Amino acid sequence: MWIASVASNIGTWMHTVGASWLMTTLAASPLLVALVQTATTLPVFLLGLPAGVMADLLDRRKLLIFTQSWMLGVAALLGVLAIAGKIGPWWLLTLTFALGVGSAMNGPAWAAAIPELVPREELPAAVALNSVGFNIARAVGPALGGIVMASAGAGAVFLANAVSFLGVIVVLWSWKERPPAVREPGTRFRDAMREGLTYVRGARPFHAVLVRAGMFSLAGSALWAMLPVVASHEMKSTSRGYGILLGCLGAGSVVGAAVLAPLRSRYSVDRIVAVGVVLFAIATAGLAMLKTLSLAAPAMVLGGIAWITAMSSFNVCAQTIPPQWMRARALAFYLLVFQGSLAVGSGVWGEVARHWGVRTALLIAAVAMISGLGAGWRMKLSWNMAGRIAAPVEAVAAE
């Protein structure tokens, strides 16, 4: 499953390069370019909770096969339209949104499956490995996408993404899911949704994860949303240059994951997250100030290290705290907050850039990230990097 997900994520990052760069050629507005990121992440905000309930109540294997097949079909349609020259800005946003719908339905089930594949004591390492695979794809996919985009066009990139879903479908077809220890036979959808809301409302250790991850992604979305605009309009680069910058972010994340492992036993998760937030704010400010590809690339490597440092910590907290029978629904809330903040933030920073410029938007976002660290003093994460949970799972479930 890990190998298949890496291959699929390479296709996804190729698609990210193709869609974002294609939009820069279809529309000059920074807002429309930023809305590509919004269209990708907004479905999680709209469908994350129902997706989590479905992942807890339905056969996860069948649900994952359906969502992967949906994304294959949408990516293939997007590729055909692009090759035929029938794609415009709003068609691109609409089909990107449809692809995001499949990702939103897939996310909670996939995240909940990871703890079922490894023993509990190996979960932090498994989450880190999953992040490494994702960021290997982020290092390879953008550069590959830029090359294919430059040589064959956006349509070929979208079709390559469609093919990448096939490997995941084949592996899922052969996977015999180990059922959770606690099932809820006969539970109605509405009741399961209400149970999820009740759990998240009462699970105080989970609140810190939601608030701090949401604040970080809201401000951090500026870098992801503005990167294609900076590469195209500020640096006068090509799709290959944009792919290189995204690849530098991915390469930095791989380095960060390797460095992070020994730090877990030495420092608290709050300290590690704080360092990650500060470094990502520096990388965001660097993107605003550095005007050439050669200078911006090292800043993006630093940004990749910072992103994996913060997000890997948030992800392990989110997957470790909930009990198994509630895991997918709790993770749905986490993904809703994280992806919803990315979607809203991308639109906000695009609008700020439209009125006051890209550089101003990035600098304001960097300041917002640093300011958000104040929440860490009041909302400590309930898990340390040695893998110890501050509040026992049973106590959280009882609440």
N, C-alpha and C positions, 0 to 999 in steps of 0.2 A: 504493500500500500504506500510506503514511503517513496519508493522508486517511481511508482505510477504518479503520485502527487507531484513529485519534482518535475516530471515530464509535462504534466498538465499545467503546472505553474509557469514553466518556461513559455508555453503557449499563451498563457494569460498575460504575462509581461510583454510578450511580442504584440499582443492585441493592444495593451495599454499604450505602447509607443505608436502603433498604427492609428488608433483612434484619436489620441491627443494631437499627433502631428497632422493627421488628415484635417482635423478641425481648424488648425492654424492656416491651412490652405483654403478652406471653405469660408471662413469668417475671420476677420481681423480683430474682433472684439475680445479682450481678455476675459470678459464675463462668459461668453460662449465657450471659450476654451476651458475655463474653470468648471463650467457646468458638465463637462465630460466626467470629471471626478464626482460631481454631485449625482449624476445619473447612475454611476457605478455603485455608489454607496447608499443612496436614498432608499432603495428597496429593503435594505436591512432594517432601516428605521420603521418602515411601514409593515413589514412581514416578519420581523425577527421573532416576536412573541408567538404568533401562530406556528411558525416553523419549529420553535422549541417544543411546543406542546405536541406537535405531530411526531417529532423525533423521539419523545418519551412514550407515546402511545402506539406508534406504528412500527412495523419492521424496518429498522434503520437501513438495512442492506437494500431493500426494495426502494425505499425513499431516496437513497443516494443514487441508485441506478437511474431512477426517474429524473432527478435533478441534473445529473450529468448528461443524460440524453437530451433534455431540454436545452442545456447550454450548447451542446453540439449542434443542434438544429438552428438555434439563433445565430451562432457564429458562422455557420455555413451560409445562411441567408444573407447575412451582412457581407460576406465575401463575394457572393454572386452579384449582389447589387453594386458593390464597389467596382468590380471588374466590368460590369455593364455600363458604368458611368451614371447610374441612377440614384446615387446617394447624395443627399443634401444635408445641411447642418441639423435639421430637425429629425430627419430619418436616422441620422447617426446617433443623435441623443435618444431617440425612441428605442432603437434596437440595443443600444448600450444599456438602457434601463431594463429592457427585457432580459438581457444577459445577467444583469445585476439581480433580477428576480430569482433566477436559478441559483445564483451564488448565495442569496439570502436564505433560500429554502435548504440549501446544502450545508451551510455553515454550522448550525447547532448540532446536526446529526454527525457531521465529520468530527467536530471537536469532542463530542461526547463519546465517540468511538475510540479515541486515543487511550483513555484510561482503561478501556476494556481489552486493549492489546498488550498491556504491560502490567507488572505488579505495581502496587501503589507506591512502594518505596523507590521505584524507578521512574515515577511520573515526572519529576522535575527534569531528569535527563532526557526523557522521551519528548517533553515539550520543547526543550532546547534543541534536540535533534530535528524536530519538526520545523522549528524556526530556522535552523541551519539549511534544511532542504529548501524552504521557501526562499531564503536569501541567496542560495546557490542559483536558484532559478532567476532571482532578481538581478544577479550579477551577469548571467548568461543571456537571459531572455531579451532585455532591452537592446544589448549590442547586436544580437542576432536579428531582432526585429528591425533595428535601424538599417542593417545590411539588406535584408529582404525588402524593406520599404523602399530603399534607394534603387534597388535593382529591378524589382518586379511590381512595386506598388502596394497600396494598402489592402487590396483584395486578396493578394497572396498571403499576406500576414494573417488576415481573418480566417482564411481557409486552413492555414497551418494550425491556428488555435483550435479550430473545429476538430482536426485530426487528433490533437493532443488529448481530447476527452476520451478517445476510444480506449486507450490503455487503462485508464481508471475504470471504465465500465467493465472491461475484461477481468480485472483483478477483483472488483466488487462481485462479479458474477460467481467467482470461485470461492469467495470468503464465506466461511460458516460462522456467523456472528454468535458470540457467547452472550446469552441473555443476561440482563442485569439481575442482581440478587433479589430485587424487589420489583415485582410487576404490579400493575394496577388494572387487572382484567375488568372490562365493563365500564371503566371510567369514561364519563362523557367529556367532550372537548371543553365545554364551558366550565365544568367542575375542575378539570385539570388546569385550565387557565387561571381560575380563581386560586387554586392551591399554589401555583407558581407565584402569583402576586402576593399572597400571604407570606410565603417563605421569604421572598426578597425583602418585603417590608420589615420582617422581624429579624432577619439575619444581619445583625450589626457589623460583624467583621466583613461582610460582603459590600457594605455601603462605601467603605473607604476605597475599595477597588473600583467601583462604579464611578464615584465622583472624581477620583484622581486620574483615571484613564480617560474619562470624558473631557476633563480640562486640558489634558495634554494633547489629545487628538484634535480638539477644537482649534487650538493655537498651532499645532504642528501641521495641520492640513494646508497651511499657507505654502509651505515648501513644495508639497506634492502638486498643488493646484497651479502654482506659478512657474514651476520648473520648465514646462514647454514654452511658455511665453518668454521667459528669460533667454532660453537657448535660441529661440527663433528671432525675437525682435531685439533683444539687448545684445546678444553675442553674435547675431547674424550667422548662426550655425545651421547645419542641415539636420535631417532626421538621424543621421549617424552620430552627430555630436550629442543630440538629445539622448540617444541610446547609450552613449558612453557615460554621460552624467548619471543616468539611472543605474547603469552597471556599476559605477563607483559606489553608489549607495548600497547596492547588493553586496559588493565585495567587502565594504566596510562592515556590513552586518555579519558576514561570515567570520571576519576577524573578531568582531565583538562577541559572538557566541563562543568562540574558542577561549577568549580572555575571561569571559564571564564565569565559566565553570569553577575555577579555583577561588574566585572571589566570593562565591556563595557562602562558604564556610568561615569567612573572615569578617564579612561586613553585613550589616542588616539590610533588608530589602529596601527600607526607606532611604538609606544613604546611597545605595546603588541607583535607585530611581532618580534621586536628586541629581546625581552626577550625570545620568543620561539626559535629563531634561536640560540641564545647563549646557551640555555639549551640543544638543540639538538646536538650542537657541543660538549658539555661536555659529553653527553651520548655516542656519537660516539667515542670520545677519551677513555671513560671508557670501551667500548667494546674492544678497542685495548689493554688496559693495564690490565684489570681484567681477570684472567685466570680460574676462577672457576664459576660454574653455580650460586652458592649462592651469590657471589659478583656481577656478571653481572646482575642478575635479578632486583635488585633495580635501577641499571643504566638504564635498559630498561623501568621501570616504569617512571623514569624521562624523558626518550626519548618519551614515549607516551604522557605525559603531554605537552611536548614541541611541538610535531608534531601537535596535535589538536589545540594548541594555535596559531600556525602560519597558518596552512592550513584552519581552520575554518574562520579566518579573510580574507584570500585570496578568499575563496569560496563565502562569503557574498558579498564582493566587486564585484566579477565577475558576480554574479546573480542580483545585485541591479542596477548597472550602465546602462546596455543596455535596450532600450525600448522593449516592449513585442514582437513586430513583428520581432525584430532582435535578440531576446534573444538566441535561439538555435545556430545560427551561431556564435554569439559572444562567447558563452560558448564553442563552438567547437574549436575556436582559443585558448581559455584558456586551455582546456583539451589537445590540441595538444602541447602547450608549456610545460605544466606540465608533461604529460606522455612521451612526446618526450625527455624531459630532464632526466626523470627517465631511459628511455631505453638507451639513449646515455651514461649517467653517469654510469649505471650498467656495460656496456661493457668496459668503460674507467677504472673504478676502478678494474674490473676483470683483465684487462691487467696489470695495475700497480701492483696488488697483485701477478701476475704470475712472474713478473720480480724482484720486490723488497720486496715482502712479504705482507701478509694481514695486519699486524700491521702498516706498513708504509703507506699503502693505506688509512686506516682509519684515521690515524693522519693527513695526507695531506688533506683529505676531511674535517676534523674538522677545520683546519686552513683556508681552502677555504670558509667555511661557515661564519666564523668571518670576513674574508676579504670582503665578499659580502655585509656586512652591510653598507659599504661605499655608495652603491647605494641608500640607504634610505635617505641619506642627500640631494640628488639631485632629487629623484623621490618619492615624498610623495604620499601615498595612498589617494585617493580622497573621503574617507568615514571614519567617526569616529565611535567608538563603541557604541555611543548613537543612531545610525541608521540614522544620517543626511548625505545626499549626498552633497558634496561640490559643484558640478556642477549639475544643474537641468537636468533631463533626456531629457527634450525637447530641451535644448541647445546642449546637446551632439548629439542627433539625427540630429539636424539642421546642425551640423558640417559635 
